[in-house]
Amino acid sequence: MKKKFKRDIFANKKILLMGPAQTAKSDEDDINLDDFDYVVRCNLILNCFANNEIPRTDVIFVNQRATRVLISDYSETYENKIILTKASSRKLGSRYPKSIVSITRVRIKEFKKIHKMKNLYMGTHTLAWLLQSGANVTYGGTDFYWTGFSDATNYPDKYDFVPTKSGNESGKHKMSGDLRFIKNYLMTEYQGKLHLLPKTQYYFEKSLEKYGIV
C-alpha cells in the first residue's frame, strides 16, 4: 500500500529549498547539505544531473507542465522521492509507485485580494507552502527572473526549459506581486523561519529595487 503523505512531517524541520537558476548556483557552495533535514528542488531539475552525480534531493515540487512531462516520460531518478505538485496527482502517483505524491495548496486568499496578486511563481508557491507547513526554510538558487523569462542559458546542464511567451507569462504571474508577498507577508509572518542564501539575497534586493518595493 502506498504511503499517505502528511504535511506535518516538515514542521520545525530545517529545509533547504533550491531553485535551478544558473546565476545563483554558487549558493550551494556556501552550505553543507547534511545540515538540513530535507533538500527540496523544483520541477525537472534532477534531469540536469541524469548523467552525472545527482545532488541530494529529498522532495521535488512540480508545476502543471512538469507534472505532464513526468507522467508522459518516466524517469527512475524521481522514484523514492516525495513529489509535490500544484496539479492533479492521481496519474503522477500511478506513474511513480515508489514515490510519495501529493497536491499542495497555499493560503494566500486575503493577501491576494488586498494586493491584487496573480498566481505565484513556482519558487514562491513552494516557499510559502513549506513555511505554512511549519518548516524553517533556507532559500537559494533563484534570481527572481532577474535575467528574464526566456533565457535558457540561465539554467544549468541543459535543463529541460521551454520559455513561455512573455505575454502569456505576464498574464498568469507578476514578479512584483511575488516580491511583495515574500517581503511584506512571508518575512513578517514567519520571521526567523525564512533565510535567503547570499546570492539569492543579492538578487532579491536588486529585484525589490527594480520594482520600487519598500
C-alpha positions in Angstrom: 0.0 0.0 0.0 1.3 3.5 -1.0 2.3 5.7 1.9 -0.1 8.6 2.6 1.7 12.0 2.7 1.3 14.0 5.9 2.2 17.7 5.6 3.3 18.0 9.2 6.4 15.9 8.6 8.1 19.3 7.7 7.0 21.0 11.0 10.1 22.5 12.8 12.4 20.8 10.3 15.3 22.5 8.6 14.5 22.7 4.9 16.8 23.7 2.1 14.8 24.9 -1.0 16.9 25.3 -4.1 15.8 26.7 -7.4 17.5 26.0 -10.7 18.9 29.4 -11.7 22.4 29.2 -13.1 23.2 32.7 -11.8 22.5 31.7 -8.2 24.2 28.3 -8.4 27.0 29.4 -6.2 24.5 29.5 -3.3 25.1 25.8 -2.8 28.8 26.3 -2.4 28.2 28.1 0.9 26.3 25.4 2.6 26.5 21.8 3.8 23.6 19.7 2.6 23.9 17.4 5.6 22.9 20.3 7.9 19.3 20.1 6.6 16.5 17.6 7.3 15.2 17.8 3.8 16.5 19.2 0.5 13.8 20.4 -1.8 14.2 21.2 -5.6 11.7 22.5 -8.1 10.4 21.0 -11.4 12.7 18.9 -13.6 16.0 19.9 -12.1 17.0 16.3 -11.5 17.2 15.9 -15.2 20.2 18.2 -15.2 22.2 15.6 -13.4 20.9 12.4 -15.0 24.3 11.6 -16.5 26.4 12.9 -13.6 26.4 12.7 -9.8 22.9 13.6 -8.6 23.0 16.1 -5.7 21.0 15.3 -2.6 17.3 15.7 -3.3 14.5 14.5 -0.9 11.5 16.4 -2.3 10.6 17.7 -5.8 7.9 20.3 -6.3 6.4 20.3 -9.8 4.1 22.7 -11.6 1.5 21.7 -14.1 3.8 21.4 -17.1 6.5 19.4 -15.3 3.7 17.1 -14.0 2.7 16.4 -17.6 6.3 15.7 -18.5 6.8 13.3 -15.6 3.6 11.4 -16.5 4.5 11.1 -20.2 8.2 10.4 -19.8 9.0 8.1 -16.9 12.4 8.8 -15.1 13.7 6.5 -12.4 15.6 9.4 -10.9 12.2 10.6 -9.5 11.4 7.3 -7.8 11.7 7.0 -4.0 11.2 10.8 -3.6 8.4 12.9 -2.2 6.8 14.6 -5.3 4.6 17.5 -4.5 2.5 19.1 -7.3 0.2 22.1 -7.9 -1.8 20.0 -10.3 -3.6 16.6 -10.2 -1.5 13.9 -8.6 -3.5 10.7 -9.4 -1.8 9.9 -12.7 1.5 11.0 -11.3 1.2 8.7 -8.3 0.4 5.8 -10.6 3.4 6.6 -12.7 5.8 6.6 -9.7 4.6 3.9 -7.4 7.7 4.1 -5.1 7.3 7.8 -4.5 5.0 9.7 -2.2 2.9 12.1 -4.3 0.6 14.8 -3.0 -1.2 18.1 -4.2 -0.3 21.3 -2.5 -2.4 24.3 -1.7 -1.1 27.7 -0.5 -3.2 30.0 1.7 -2.9 33.5 0.0 -6.5 34.5 -0.5 -6.6 37.6 1.8 -3.2 38.8 0.7 -4.0 38.2 -2.9 -7.2 40.2 -2.6 -5.6 43.2 -0.9 -2.6 43.4 -3.2 -4.3 42.3 -6.4 -1.8 39.5 -6.9 -1.8 37.0 -9.7 -0.8 33.3 -9.4 2.5 32.7 -7.6 5.6 31.6 -9.4 6.7 28.1 -8.6 9.5 29.1 -6.3 7.3 31.4 -4.3 4.5 28.9 -4.1 6.9 26.2 -2.8 8.5 28.6 -0.3 5.1 29.7 1.1 3.8 26.1 1.3 6.8 25.0 3.2 6.6 27.9 5.7 2.9 27.3 6.1 3.8 23.7 6.9 5.8 24.9 9.9 9.3 24.4 8.4 12.4 26.5 8.8 13.4 27.3 5.2 16.7 28.4 3.7 16.0 29.5 0.1 18.6 29.7 -2.6 19.2 29.0 -6.3 16.9 31.8 -7.7 17.5 35.2 -9.1 13.8 36.1 -9.2 13.9 36.1 -13.1 16.5 38.9 -13.0 17.9 37.6 -16.3 14.4 37.4 -17.9 11.9 34.7 -18.7 13.2 33.3 -21.9 17.0 33.0 -21.4 17.5 29.2 -21.4 21.2 29.8 -20.6 20.1 30.8 -17.1 19.6 27.1 -16.4 22.4 24.6 -15.8 23.3 21.3 -17.5 20.8 21.5 -20.4 17.9 21.9 -18.1 14.6 21.0 -19.8 13.3 24.5 -20.1 10.9 25.8 -22.7 10.3 29.5 -22.3 6.7 30.8 -22.2 5.9 33.8 -24.4 6.2 36.8 -22.2 2.6 37.9 -22.9 1.2 34.6 -21.7 3.6 34.6 -18.7 2.7 38.0 -17.5 -0.9 37.2 -17.9 -0.6 34.5 -15.3 2.1 35.8 -13.0 3.6 39.1 -11.8 7.0 39.1 -10.2 6.4 42.4 -8.3 3.4 40.7 -6.6 5.6 37.7 -5.6 8.3 40.0 -4.2 5.7 42.0 -2.2 4.3 38.7 -0.9 7.7 37.5 0.2 8.9 40.8 1.7 5.7 42.1 3.3 4.0 38.8 4.3 6.3 35.8 4.5 9.2 37.6 6.0 6.9 39.2 8.6 4.5 36.3 9.3 7.4 33.7 9.5 10.1 36.0 11.0 13.1 33.9 11.9 12.0 30.9 9.9 13.0 32.2 6.4 16.6 32.7 5.4 17.9 33.6 1.9 21.3 32.4 0.8 23.8 35.1 -0.2 23.4 35.1 -4.0 19.7 34.8 -3.7 19.6 37.6 -1.1 21.6 39.8 -3.6 19.1 39.3 -6.4 16.1 39.7 -4.0 17.4 43.1 -3.0 18.2 44.1 -6.6 14.7 43.0 -7.7 13.0 44.9 -4.9 14.9 48.0 -6.1 13.9 47.3 -9.7 10.2 47.2 -8.9 10.3 50.0 -6.3 9.2 47.8 -3.5 9.9 49.2 0.0 
